[in-house]
Amino acid sequence: MSSNILLIGHYVFEAYYWLILISIFGSWFPKFQETKLGIWIGKLVEPYLGLFRRFIPPLGPIDFSPIIALFAFQFIRQFAIEGLRQSLNVIGV
């Protein structure tokens, strides 16, 4: 049971990671952001990326905040999955 919960948690984080990447690469193509898929992905990932854009301003035309956001996301994912694993062990699932 616990392995299924951990696997679902892993898949959720993996899917969100790919949505962030698609959003970043999609920003290179302005027409992509105007499509239904681009708008949908933007609604999902902009709240997260917006946190970093508030604190890390772009340097000219280059925005480094998504790169920092991806590194932070990797850390958050590892921390959350390990916390979930330990919580499941504590409750005995």
NUMARLUM-712060 format. One line per 2 residues: number of its first residue (from 1); their letters; for each residue x negated, y, z of N, C-alpha, C. Coordinates in pm, 1 decimal. Layout:
N
NUM	a	X,Y,Z,X,Y,Z,X,Y,Z ~ ...
END
This chain:
93
1	ms	-82.6,-120.6,0.0,0.0,0.0,0.0,-86.0,125.6,0.0 ~ -186.2,128.5,89.1,-268.6,249.2,98.2,-348.7,270.5,-29.0
3	sn	-390.1,160.6,-93.8,-466.5,177.2,-217.4,-378.7,238.4,-326.5 ~ -248.6,206.7,-326.4,-157.9,266.6,-424.5,-140.5,415.6,-398.9
5	il	-129.9,453.4,-272.6,-115.4,595.1,-238.5,-241.1,671.5,-276.7 ~ -357.1,613.8,-247.7,-483.6,677.8,-285.3,-496.5,689.3,-436.2
7	li	-454.4,587.4,-507.6,-461.1,589.1,-653.6,-370.4,697.5,-710.9 ~ -251.6,711.7,-655.9,-160.4,817.8,-700.7,-220.7,954.6,-671.6
9	gh	-278.0,971.8,-552.1,-343.9,1097.6,-518.9,-457.5,1128.5,-614.2 ~ -535.6,1026.2,-647.4,-645.9,1044.3,-742.5,-593.0,1087.8,-878.8
11	yv	-487.4,1023.3,-926.3,-430.4,1057.0,-1056.2,-372.9,1198.5,-1059.8 ~ -311.6,1240.8,-951.0,-255.6,1376.2,-944.3,-368.3,1479.3,-955.0
13	fe	-475.2,1458.6,-878.6,-588.4,1551.2,-885.9,-655.4,1546.8,-1023.0 ~ -667.3,1429.2,-1080.3,-729.6,1415.5,-1212.6,-646.5,1487.0,-1319.2
15	ay	-515.8,1471.9,-1313.2,-428.6,1539.1,-1410.2,-439.9,1690.7,-1397.2 ~ -442.7,1741.1,-1274.4,-453.2,1885.7,-1254.7,-588.0,1937.6,-1301.8
17	yw	-693.4,1858.0,-1281.1,-826.6,1895.0,-1329.8,-823.9,1912.6,-1481.9 ~ -761.0,1818.3,-1550.8,-753.3,1827.3,-1696.8,-666.3,1944.5,-1741.5
19	li	-562.0,1975.6,-1667.1,-481.2,2092.5,-1700.9,-562.7,2220.3,-1687.0 ~ -647.3,2227.8,-1586.5,-734.6,2344.6,-1570.9,-829.5,2353.9,-1690.1
21	li	-890.0,2242.0,-1728.0,-981.3,2242.9,-1843.0,-909.5,2283.8,-1971.5 ~ -791.2,2230.5,-1993.5,-715.0,2266.5,-2113.4,-682.9,2415.3,-2112.2
23	si	-648.9,2467.5,-1996.5,-619.8,2610.5,-1985.5,-742.7,2693.8,-2016.9 ~ -858.2,2651.3,-1967.1,-982.0,2725.2,-1993.2,-1015.3,2723.6,-2141.3
25	fg	-1014.0,2604.9,-2201.8,-1044.2,2597.4,-2344.3,-935.7,2662.8,-2428.7 ~ -812.0,2655.9,-2383.6,-702.6,2721.3,-2454.7,-714.4,2872.1,-2453.5
27	sw	-782.2,2927.1,-2352.3,-799.5,3072.9,-2346.7,-890.1,3122.7,-2458.9 ~ -965.9,3034.4,-2519.6,-1049.7,3073.1,-2632.9,-966.5,3091.5,-2759.8
29	fp	-844.2,3040.4,-2758.4,-754.2,3048.6,-2873.2,-626.3,3119.7,-2829.0 ~ -616.2,3250.4,-2854.2,-501.1,3326.8,-2803.8,-365.5,3270.8,-2848.2
31	kf	-358.7,3211.9,-2965.2,-231.2,3156.1,-3012.0,-186.7,3037.6,-2925.7 ~ -283.2,2965.2,-2868.4,-248.4,2851.0,-2782.8,-170.1,2897.5,-2661.6
33	qe	-209.4,3010.1,-2605.0,-143.4,3060.0,-2484.4,0.2,3104.0,-2511.7 ~ 34.4,3123.4,-2637.1,170.0,3165.2,-2672.9,261.4,3047.0,-2703.9
35	tk	205.4,2926.9,-2712.1,287.7,2808.9,-2739.3,359.0,2764.8,-2611.9 ~ 459.8,2679.7,-2627.7,531.6,2628.9,-2510.5,438.1,2551.8,-2418.5
37	lg	351.1,2470.8,-2476.8,256.4,2394.6,-2395.7,160.4,2488.4,-2322.2 ~ 109.2,2589.1,-2391.2,18.3,2684.7,-2329.1,84.1,2762.6,-2216.1
39	iw	207.9,2801.0,-2235.8,282.1,2873.2,-2131.5,305.4,2782.1,-2011.5 ~ 343.4,2657.2,-2037.0,369.1,2561.1,-1929.8,242.5,2534.3,-1848.8
41	ig	131.0,2510.3,-1917.6,4.0,2486.5,-1848.4,-37.3,2610.5,-1770.9 ~ -19.1,2727.6,-1830.6,-53.2,2851.9,-1762.2,24.9,2869.5,-1632.5
43	kl	152.6,2835.0,-1634.8,234.0,2846.1,-1512.9,185.2,2751.5,-1403.4 ~ 130.6,2638.3,-1443.1,82.5,2541.7,-1344.5,-53.9,2578.1,-1286.3
45	ve	-144.6,2629.3,-1368.9,-281.9,2649.2,-1321.7,-316.1,2794.1,-1287.6 ~ -240.7,2890.1,-1336.3,-274.3,3030.2,-1307.7,-270.0,3065.7,-1159.8
47	py	-178.3,3010.5,-1080.1,-184.7,3042.2,-936.9,-319.4,3002.5,-875.1 ~ -372.6,2888.4,-916.0,-501.8,2845.3,-863.2,-615.9,2929.7,-920.2
49	lg	-618.9,2947.0,-1051.9,-727.0,3025.4,-1112.8,-720.3,3171.9,-1071.6 ~ -599.8,3221.5,-1047.1,-583.0,3360.9,-1006.3,-650.0,3391.0,-873.7
51	lf	-656.3,3291.8,-785.2,-726.2,3311.1,-657.6,-872.1,3349.2,-680.8 ~ -934.9,3285.0,-775.9,-1076.4,3310.0,-803.4,-1096.6,3436.7,-885.3
53	rr	-1001.9,3467.6,-972.3,-1014.2,3589.8,-1053.4,-1004.3,3715.9,-967.5 ~ -935.7,3706.2,-854.0,-926.2,3821.1,-764.7,-1059.9,3855.0,-700.7
55	fi	-1142.6,3753.1,-676.4,-1267.4,3774.3,-604.8,-1390.8,3776.3,-694.9 ~ -1380.4,3718.8,-814.2,-1494.3,3712.9,-905.2,-1456.8,3786.1,-1033.7
57	pp	-1498.3,3912.5,-1045.9,-1462.2,3987.6,-1166.2,-1541.5,3938.3,-1287.4 ~ -1485.5,3954.5,-1406.8,-1558.1,3914.0,-1527.0,-1681.8,4002.8,-1548.4
59	lg	-1784.7,3942.8,-1602.5,-1904.9,4017.6,-1639.0,-1899.6,4044.1,-1788.7 ~ -1846.2,4159.2,-1824.2,-1824.7,4189.3,-1965.6,-1716.1,4098.5,-2019.7
61	pi	-1742.7,4035.7,-2133.1,-1640.4,3947.7,-2191.2,-1639.4,3806.9,-2132.1 ~ -1732.0,3777.8,-2040.7,-1743.9,3642.5,-1986.3,-1683.1,3637.1,-1846.8
63	df	-1591.6,3541.9,-1828.1,-1525.6,3522.5,-1699.7,-1579.1,3394.2,-1636.5 ~ -1655.9,3409.2,-1530.1,-1714.4,3293.6,-1462.2,-1621.9,3233.2,-1357.0
65	sp	-1512.2,3298.6,-1327.0,-1424.4,3248.3,-1220.7,-1369.7,3108.0,-1248.6 ~ -1335.5,3070.7,-1373.7,-1288.1,2932.9,-1394.4,-1394.2,2827.1,-1364.7
67	ii	-1521.2,2860.3,-1389.2,-1627.9,2764.5,-1359.8,-1638.4,2742.9,-1209.4 ~ -1634.6,2853.2,-1134.0,-1637.7,2843.4,-988.3,-1513.1,2769.8,-939.1
69	al	-1398.6,2795.3,-1002.3,-1274.2,2728.6,-963.8,-1284.3,2577.3,-985.2 ~ -1348.0,2534.3,-1094.1,-1364.3,2390.8,-1117.9,-1455.4,2326.6,-1013.8
71	fa	-1565.3,2392.9,-978.8,-1653.0,2340.0,-874.6,-1578.6,2329.3,-741.6 ~ -1503.7,2432.9,-708.7,-1426.8,2430.9,-584.1,-1321.4,2320.9,-588.7
73	fq	-1260.0,2301.8,-703.8,-1157.6,2198.1,-717.1,-1217.1,2059.8,-693.7 ~ -1337.4,2036.7,-745.0,-1402.8,1907.4,-722.5,-1423.8,1883.3,-572.7
75	fi	-1467.5,1985.7,-501.6,-1488.0,1974.8,-357.8,-1355.0,1950.2,-286.2 ~ -1253.4,2025.9,-324.2,-1120.6,2011.3,-262.0,-1066.3,1871.0,-287.0
77	rq	-1084.7,1821.9,-408.5,-1034.9,1688.3,-442.6,-1102.8,1581.3,-355.9 ~ -1234.2,1588.7,-345.2,-1305.7,1489.4,-263.9,-1262.9,1498.1,-117.6
79	fa	-1251.1,1619.8,-67.5,-1210.4,1640.4,70.6,-1069.1,1587.8,94.1 ~ -977.4,1615.9,3.1,-837.6,1575.0,18.8,-822.1,1424.0,8.5
81	ie	-889.1,1361.5,-86.5,-877.9,1216.1,-102.6,-937.9,1145.1,18.0 ~ -1052.4,1193.7,65.9,-1112.7,1131.6,184.2,-1024.2,1153.1,307.4
83	gl	-965.7,1271.2,319.8,-873.5,1296.3,430.3,-751.5,1207.6,423.0 ~ -699.8,1186.8,303.6,-585.9,1096.4,285.1,-624.8,953.5,321.7
85	rq	-743.7,911.7,279.0,-790.5,776.7,310.8,-800.9,757.4,462.2 ~ -860.3,852.8,530.0,-875.0,840.9,674.8,-739.8,845.9,746.2
87	sl	-650.0,929.9,697.7,-516.1,938.8,757.6,-440.6,807.0,742.3 ~ -452.1,746.2,626.2,-385.7,617.0,604.6,-446.1,509.5,694.0
89	nv	-576.5,516.0,717.4,-640.2,419.1,807.4,-591.8,438.7,950.3 ~ -574.2,563.7,991.8,-531.2,592.0,1128.1,-389.7,541.1,1153.0
91	ig	-301.6,563.6,1055.7,-163.1,520.1,1076.0,-143.5,371.6,1043.2 ~ -249.1,309.3,990.3,-244.0,165.8,968.8,-172.0,120.6,844.9
93	v	-169.5,204.9,744.2,-102.3,165.6,619.8,-202.1,97.7,528.3
END
